C-alpha cells in the first residue's frame, strides 16, 4: 500500500532503518525494515500510539504533531498524519534532523491520500 512512498523516502534518507504507519489503536498498517533492529517495533508502535492518543486528547489539539525520541543507537521520529494515523521513522544517529522533517513534510500528503 505504501511501498512506493517508503521506497522514495528511503532513497532520499538512506540512514532510515525502519519506516511505518500505525493507527492510534496501536495496530500497524504497514512497515518496512531496511536495516537490522534491536528494538521490538510492534511493541514500540503500540506504545507510541498511546502517546499520540494522549496528545490527541489535548484541547485544542494542534494539527501538526512531531516527536523525536533518542534511542540507544538512533533517533525515533513520530509524525501525526491524521488524528487516527501516524508515521514512525527510525534512523541512525548520523541523520540530519532537518532532512527527516523536510522529507516527512513532503511525503506526508501522499501518505494521507493513500489512507
C-alpha positions as CSV (number, residue, x, y, z in Angstrom):
1,X,0.0,0.0,0.0
2,X,2.8,2.5,1.0
3,X,5.6,0.7,-1.0
4,X,6.5,3.5,-3.3
5,X,6.4,6.2,-0.7
6,X,8.5,4.2,1.7
7,X,11.0,3.4,-1.1
8,X,11.2,7.0,-2.2
9,X,11.6,8.2,1.4
10,X,14.5,5.7,2.0
11,X,16.2,6.8,-1.3
12,X,16.2,10.4,0.0
13,X,17.3,9.4,3.5
14,X,19.4,6.2,3.4
15,X,20.0,6.4,7.1
16,X,16.4,5.2,7.7
17,X,16.4,1.8,9.4
18,X,12.6,1.4,9.6
19,X,9.6,3.3,8.4
20,X,5.9,2.5,9.0
21,X,2.4,3.8,9.5
22,X,0.4,2.9,12.6
23,X,-3.1,3.6,13.8
24,X,-3.8,5.2,17.2
25,X,-5.3,1.9,18.1
26,X,-1.7,0.5,18.2
27,X,-2.1,-1.6,15.1
28,X,0.5,-1.5,12.3
29,X,-0.9,-0.7,8.8
30,X,2.5,-1.4,7.1
31,X,6.2,-1.1,7.9
32,X,9.4,-1.6,6.0
33,X,12.6,-2.6,7.8
34,X,15.7,-1.5,5.9
35,X,18.4,-2.5,8.5
36,X,18.6,-4.9,11.4
37,X,16.8,-3.6,14.5
38,X,17.4,-4.3,18.2
39,X,14.0,-3.0,19.2
40,X,10.6,-4.7,19.2
41,X,9.0,-2.5,16.6
42,X,5.5,-3.8,17.2
43,X,5.6,-3.1,20.9
44,X,7.2,0.3,20.1
45,X,4.4,1.2,17.7
46,X,1.8,0.3,20.3
47,X,3.5,2.5,23.0
48,X,3.8,5.4,20.6
49,X,0.1,5.0,19.7
50,X,-0.7,5.5,23.4
51,X,1.4,8.7,23.4
52,X,-0.2,10.1,20.2
53,X,-3.7,9.2,21.6
54,X,-2.9,11.3,24.7
55,X,-1.7,14.2,22.6
56,X,-4.9,14.0,20.5
57,X,-6.8,14.4,23.8
58,X,-5.3,17.8,24.4
59,X,-7.8,20.6,23.6
60,X,-7.3,22.4,21.4
61,X,-5.1,19.8,19.6
62,X,-2.7,21.2,17.1
63,X,-2.9,19.9,13.5
64,X,0.8,19.1,13.3
65,X,2.5,16.8,15.9
66,X,6.1,15.8,15.6
67,X,8.0,13.9,18.2
68,X,11.7,13.0,18.2
69,X,13.0,10.4,20.8
70,X,16.5,9.3,21.5
71,X,17.1,5.6,21.1
72,X,20.2,3.7,22.1
73,X,21.8,3.9,18.7
74,X,19.4,6.1,16.7
75,X,16.5,8.5,16.5
76,X,12.8,7.7,16.6
77,X,10.7,10.3,14.8
78,X,6.9,10.3,15.0
79,X,4.7,12.4,12.7
80,X,1.0,12.5,13.0
81,X,-0.6,12.1,9.6
82,X,-4.3,12.3,10.8
83,X,-5.9,12.0,14.2
84,X,-6.1,8.3,13.6
85,X,-2.7,7.5,11.9
86,X,0.9,8.4,12.4
87,X,4.2,7.8,10.7
88,X,7.2,6.3,12.6
89,X,10.7,6.7,11.2
90,X,13.6,5.0,13.0
91,X,17.0,6.3,11.8
92,X,20.7,6.1,12.5
93,X,22.1,8.9,14.7
94,X,24.1,10.3,11.8
95,X,20.9,11.6,10.1
96,X,20.2,15.3,10.0
97,X,17.1,16.2,11.8
98,X,16.0,18.9,9.3
99,X,16.4,16.4,6.5
100,X,14.0,13.9,8.1
101,X,11.4,16.6,8.9
102,X,11.7,18.1,5.4
103,X,11.0,14.8,3.6
104,X,8.3,13.8,6.1
105,X,6.5,17.1,5.3
106,X,6.9,16.4,1.5
107,X,5.7,12.7,1.7
108,X,3.1,13.2,4.4
109,X,0.4,14.4,2.0
110,X,1.0,11.4,-0.2
111,X,0.6,9.1,2.8
112,X,-2.6,10.8,3.7
113,X,-4.0,10.3,0.2
114,X,-3.4,6.6,0.5
115,X,-5.1,6.4,3.9
